[in-house]
Amino acid sequence: MSDTDRSGAADEHADLWLGPGELSSWLSVVGLFTRLPWALDAQLQRDADLSMAEYMSMAILADAPESTMRMSELAERLSSSLSRLSHLVKRLESRGYVRREPDPTDGRFTNAILLADGVRKLESAAPAHVAHVRHLVVDNLSAERLRRLGQDAERILQRIDSPAR
């Protein structure tokens, strides 16, 4: 292929590449996506002996009516497979934080139920976790920048959840 052919091919696909400013911003976002979950998980593991996924599962259950939710709905809320969630809930069950039982309205489904020990564990883990979230994110941004970050995150999530074009 001649230099002219290569140059033409490169020009044809130029819109597929990120410009310098876009690339710099994108790499910062990738770093945030990679390092923030790790930092949050490490804090929860160290201070509460919980993974981020375990903490989030219990927090979602705590907000559900009667602290109960179908496993399939919980998996969806966590963006997890039912199989992966089943393993996670089994760990929480073995620690006395959660119980599984058939859904009384439809036995084809299984409910996860947050138990009193799970509520206590969540309540004991929350202050240090919230302090860490404040330190890393909330207190690091002005109220307006935090609001915009939340709006931007919501826009991206809506794009992820919308049907592909």
C-alpha positions in Angstrom: 0.0 0.0 0.0 1.4 3.4 -0.9 1.7 6.3 1.4 -1.2 8.0 -0.5 -3.4 4.9 0.0 -2.5 4.8 3.7 -3.1 8.5 4.1 -6.5 8.2 2.4 -7.5 5.2 4.5 -6.4 7.1 7.7 -8.5 10.2 6.6 -11.5 8.0 5.9 -11.4 6.7 9.5 -10.3 9.9 11.2 -13.7 10.3 12.8 -13.2 6.9 14.5 -10.3 8.2 16.6 -10.5 10.5 19.6 -8.8 13.8 19.4 -6.1 14.8 21.9 -8.6 16.5 24.3 -11.1 13.7 24.0 -8.5 11.1 24.6 -7.2 12.8 27.7 -10.7 13.1 29.1 -11.6 9.6 28.2 -8.5 8.2 29.9 -9.4 10.1 33.0 -12.9 8.6 32.9 -11.4 5.1 32.4 -9.1 5.7 35.4 -12.1 6.8 37.5 -14.1 3.7 36.5 -11.2 1.5 37.3 -9.8 3.0 40.5 -12.9 4.4 42.3 -14.6 1.0 42.6 -11.3 -0.6 43.8 -10.9 2.2 46.4 -14.5 1.8 47.7 -14.2 -2.0 47.8 -10.9 -1.9 49.6 -12.3 0.5 52.3 -15.3 -1.8 52.8 -13.2 -4.9 52.9 -10.8 -3.3 55.4 -13.3 -1.6 57.7 -16.4 -3.9 57.4 -15.3 -7.2 55.9 -17.8 -6.7 53.1 -17.2 -6.3 49.4 -18.8 -3.4 47.5 -21.2 -5.8 45.9 -22.3 -7.3 49.2 -22.7 -3.8 50.7 -24.8 -2.6 47.7 -26.9 -5.8 47.8 -27.8 -5.2 51.4 -28.3 -1.5 50.9 -30.8 -2.2 48.0 -32.6 -4.8 50.1 -32.7 -2.3 53.0 -34.6 0.2 50.8 -37.0 -2.5 49.5 -40.5 -3.0 51.0 -40.1 -5.4 53.9 -36.4 -5.6 53.1 -37.4 -8.2 50.5 -36.8 -8.4 46.7 -36.8 -11.0 44.0 -33.4 -12.3 43.2 -33.9 -11.5 39.6 -34.8 -7.9 40.3 -31.8 -7.6 42.7 -29.5 -9.0 40.0 -30.9 -6.4 37.5 -30.4 -3.5 40.0 -26.8 -4.6 40.5 -26.1 -5.2 36.8 -25.2 -8.8 37.8 -26.0 -12.2 36.5 -28.4 -14.3 38.5 -25.7 -16.9 38.9 -23.2 -14.4 40.3 -25.8 -12.9 42.6 -26.7 -16.3 43.9 -23.1 -16.9 45.0 -22.9 -13.5 46.6 -26.2 -14.1 48.5 -25.1 -17.5 49.6 -22.0 -15.8 51.2 -24.3 -13.3 52.9 -26.6 -16.1 54.1 -23.7 -18.0 55.6 -23.0 -14.9 57.7 -26.6 -14.5 58.8 -27.2 -11.3 56.9 -29.7 -12.5 54.3 -32.2 -15.3 53.8 -33.6 -16.7 50.6 -37.0 -18.2 50.3 -39.6 -18.9 47.6 -41.7 -15.9 46.6 -45.1 -16.6 48.3 -46.9 -14.9 45.3 -45.1 -17.0 42.7 -43.0 -20.0 43.7 -41.0 -19.9 40.5 -39.1 -16.9 41.9 -36.8 -16.7 44.9 -36.8 -13.7 47.3 -33.8 -12.3 49.1 -34.6 -10.9 52.5 -32.3 -8.7 54.6 -32.2 -10.0 58.2 -31.8 -8.0 61.4 -28.0 -9.0 61.6 -27.7 -7.7 58.0 -29.3 -4.4 58.9 -26.9 -4.0 61.9 -23.9 -4.9 59.7 -25.0 -2.3 57.1 -25.6 0.3 59.7 -22.2 -0.3 61.2 -20.5 -0.2 57.8 -22.2 2.9 56.5 -20.6 5.7 58.5 -17.0 4.8 57.4 -18.2 4.1 53.9 -20.0 7.4 53.6 -17.0 9.2 55.0 -14.8 7.6 52.4 -17.3 8.5 49.6 -17.3 12.1 50.9 -13.5 12.2 51.0 -13.0 10.8 47.5 -15.9 12.3 45.6 -18.4 14.6 47.4 -16.0 16.9 49.2 -13.7 17.0 46.2 -16.3 18.8 44.0 -18.3 21.9 44.4 -22.1 21.4 44.8 -22.6 22.4 41.1 -19.9 20.1 39.8 -21.3 17.2 41.8 -24.7 18.0 40.4 -23.4 18.1 36.9 -21.4 14.9 37.4 -24.6 13.2 38.6 -26.5 14.5 35.6 -23.7 13.4 33.2 -23.6 9.9 34.8 -27.4 9.7 34.4 -27.2 10.6 30.7 -24.6 7.9 30.1 -26.6 5.3 32.0 -29.7 6.2 29.9 -27.6 5.7 26.8 -26.4 2.3 28.0 -30.0 1.3 28.9 -31.5 2.5 25.6 -31.8 0.2 22.6 -28.8 0.3 20.3 -29.2 2.2 17.1 
